[in-house]
Amino acid sequence: MANPADVDETNVYPPIQHQTKTAHVQSMAQYESMYKRSLEDPEHFWGELARENLNWLRDFDQTVTGTMDKGDVAWFLNGQTNVSVNCIDRHLTRSVRAARLRMQSCWKRRVE
C-alpha cells in the first residue's frame, strides 16, 4: 500500500458508488486508518486480516518474527494452510452455486 501522504490529490479518481458498498476498503479515510494501524501494530493488524480472510488448518501462534532488515523474517509461525483452498477452492464453491442457480433459472424459463 502506498503511503497516504504520497498520494497526489490531482490523480485520485473516486470509485463508482455501487462498487464501494462491496469493497473491502470503502473510503480513503478507512485506507489511511488501516495503513496507520499496519505500521503501528503490525502483529495484530496482519494477524487479524489473516485469520479473517484465510482458511487455516492449524492456527498460527505468532504473526511475525524477525525483521526484513536482517532477512530473518517469518510469518504466521506454526500455522498451516492450504494455498489451493484459499486461492481456488473456496471461490469455486461460490461460483458453482451461482452457476447452478443461473442454470435452474434458465431451465425454469424454458419449461414455463
Summary of the structure (lengths in Angstrom):
residues: 112
radius of gyration: 20.2
end to end distance: 51.7
largest distance: 68.2
contacts: 224
relative contact order: 0.08
helix: 57%
strand: 12%
